[in-house]
Amino acid sequence: MPPPASGDDKERYQLNQQFEDMSAAQQANRELKRANAAPPPDALPTAGAPASPAPPAKPVKRGPAEQAPPQPASPTK
């Protein structure tokens, strides 16, 4: 687009730019809402349907392990 030749052209250009910016912002907001929206109810698993497998549980760490003292040798007869 060529630069504005007069004051009226400059105002028209600025107004057009504002509308384009507003339109772009509205489109971005619509896309953001669509991305953050909850999935439709038919996409959610039902109570009777098997759920996706859960990740395996990690063992709980409870501190350093200690070795049991050696048992005394039992006398043999």
Number of C-alpha atoms within 10 A of each C-alpha: 4 5 8 13 8 9 9 10 12 13 12 13 16 13 12 12 12 12 12 12 12 12 12 12 12 12 12 12 12 12 12 11 11 11 10 9 9 10 10 7 8 7 8 11 11 10 7 6 8 8 10 7 6 6 6 6 6 6 6 6 7 6 6 6 7 6 6 6 6 6 6 6 6 6 5 4 3
